[in-house]
Amino acid sequence: MTTKVKKIVGGVVHELPNDFRDAIISDAKVLALWEDITPLARNEWICWVDSAKKSETRDRRIKVGLSKMHSGMRRPCCWVGCIHRTKQA
């Protein structure tokens, strides 16, 4: 028996990591927002999660990100943004 994995889009520069994807699809409201936001906004969420240096920080960012998206926030707050899409990375 194979498990079907729901395909959802990632960001402009970053691929959507499996742990973050699984968390997003676990909440229908978050998934609806994720599919509605721009590719740049998705990229910033992914980069914000991926930029964590410790696994505890990454896990916390996924939890916080889901909570913020669940309440309607479309981009991570209080973060400079993804440096990977600028010339000054």
C-alpha positions as a Markdown table, in Angstrom:
| # | Residue | x | y | z |
|---|---|---|---|---|
| 1 | Met | 0.0 | 0.0 | 0.0 |
| 2 | Thr | 1.4 | 3.4 | -1.0 |
| 3 | Thr | 0.7 | 6.7 | 0.7 |
| 4 | Lys | -0.3 | 9.5 | -1.6 |
| 5 | Val | 1.5 | 12.7 | -0.8 |
| 6 | Lys | -0.4 | 15.9 | -1.5 |
| 7 | Lys | 1.6 | 18.2 | -3.8 |
| 8 | Ile | 1.6 | 21.8 | -2.8 |
| 9 | Val | 3.7 | 24.6 | -4.2 |
| 10 | Gly | 6.9 | 26.0 | -2.7 |
| 11 | Gly | 8.6 | 29.3 | -3.0 |
| 12 | Val | 10.5 | 31.2 | -5.7 |
| 13 | Val | 14.0 | 30.2 | -4.5 |
| 14 | His | 13.3 | 27.5 | -1.9 |
| 15 | Glu | 11.7 | 24.1 | -2.2 |
| 16 | Leu | 9.1 | 23.3 | 0.4 |
| 17 | Pro | 10.7 | 21.0 | 3.0 |
| 18 | Asn | 8.7 | 17.9 | 3.9 |
| 19 | Asp | 8.2 | 18.7 | 7.6 |
| 20 | Phe | 6.8 | 22.1 | 6.8 |
| 21 | Arg | 4.7 | 20.7 | 4.0 |
| 22 | Asp | 3.2 | 18.1 | 6.3 |
| 23 | Ala | 2.4 | 20.8 | 8.9 |
| 24 | Ile | 0.7 | 23.0 | 6.3 |
| 25 | Ile | -1.5 | 20.3 | 5.0 |
| 26 | Ser | -2.5 | 19.2 | 8.5 |
| 27 | Asp | -4.6 | 22.4 | 8.8 |
| 28 | Ala | -7.2 | 23.2 | 6.1 |
| 29 | Lys | -7.3 | 26.9 | 6.9 |
| 30 | Val | -3.5 | 27.2 | 6.7 |
| 31 | Leu | -3.4 | 25.2 | 3.4 |
| 32 | Ala | -6.0 | 27.5 | 1.9 |
| 33 | Leu | -4.0 | 30.6 | 2.8 |
| 34 | Trp | -0.7 | 28.9 | 1.6 |
| 35 | Glu | -2.3 | 28.3 | -1.8 |
| 36 | Asp | -3.6 | 31.9 | -1.9 |
| 37 | Ile | -0.4 | 33.8 | -1.0 |
| 38 | Thr | 2.2 | 34.9 | -3.6 |
| 39 | Pro | 5.2 | 32.7 | -4.5 |
| 40 | Leu | 7.4 | 35.4 | -2.8 |
| 41 | Ala | 5.4 | 35.2 | 0.4 |
| 42 | Arg | 5.7 | 31.4 | 0.4 |
| 43 | Asn | 9.4 | 31.7 | -0.2 |
| 44 | Glu | 9.8 | 34.0 | 2.8 |
| 45 | Trp | 7.9 | 31.5 | 5.1 |
| 46 | Ile | 10.1 | 28.7 | 3.8 |
| 47 | Cys | 13.3 | 30.7 | 4.2 |
| 48 | Trp | 12.3 | 31.8 | 7.7 |
| 49 | Val | 11.8 | 28.1 | 8.8 |
| 50 | Asp | 15.0 | 26.9 | 7.0 |
| 51 | Ser | 17.2 | 29.7 | 8.4 |
| 52 | Ala | 16.9 | 28.3 | 11.9 |
| 53 | Lys | 20.2 | 26.9 | 13.1 |
| 54 | Lys | 18.8 | 24.5 | 15.8 |
| 55 | Ser | 16.2 | 21.9 | 15.3 |
| 56 | Glu | 14.3 | 23.2 | 18.3 |
| 57 | Thr | 14.1 | 26.7 | 16.7 |
| 58 | Arg | 13.0 | 25.2 | 13.4 |
| 59 | Asp | 10.2 | 23.2 | 15.1 |
| 60 | Arg | 9.1 | 26.3 | 17.0 |
| 61 | Arg | 9.1 | 28.4 | 13.8 |
| 62 | Ile | 6.9 | 25.8 | 12.1 |
| 63 | Lys | 4.5 | 25.9 | 15.0 |
| 64 | Val | 4.5 | 29.7 | 15.2 |
| 65 | Gly | 4.2 | 30.0 | 11.4 |
| 66 | Leu | 1.2 | 27.7 | 11.3 |
| 67 | Ser | -0.5 | 29.7 | 14.1 |
| 68 | Lys | 0.2 | 33.0 | 12.4 |
| 69 | Met | -1.0 | 31.7 | 9.0 |
| 70 | His | -4.1 | 30.2 | 10.7 |
| 71 | Ser | -4.9 | 33.7 | 11.9 |
| 72 | Gly | -4.5 | 35.1 | 8.4 |
| 73 | Met | -0.9 | 36.4 | 8.4 |
| 74 | Arg | 0.5 | 36.2 | 4.9 |
| 75 | Arg | 4.2 | 36.8 | 5.6 |
| 76 | Pro | 6.5 | 36.2 | 8.5 |
| 77 | Cys | 6.6 | 39.3 | 10.7 |
| 78 | Cys | 9.6 | 41.0 | 12.2 |
| 79 | Trp | 12.0 | 39.3 | 9.9 |
| 80 | Val | 14.2 | 41.0 | 7.3 |
| 81 | Gly | 13.1 | 38.6 | 4.6 |
| 82 | Cys | 14.8 | 36.1 | 2.4 |
| 83 | Ile | 18.3 | 37.2 | 1.6 |
| 84 | His | 18.5 | 34.5 | -1.1 |
| 85 | Arg | 16.5 | 36.6 | -3.6 |
| 86 | Thr | 18.7 | 39.7 | -3.3 |
| 87 | Lys | 22.1 | 40.5 | -4.7 |
| 88 | Gln | 23.5 | 40.9 | -1.2 |
| 89 | Ala | 23.0 | 37.4 | 0.0 |
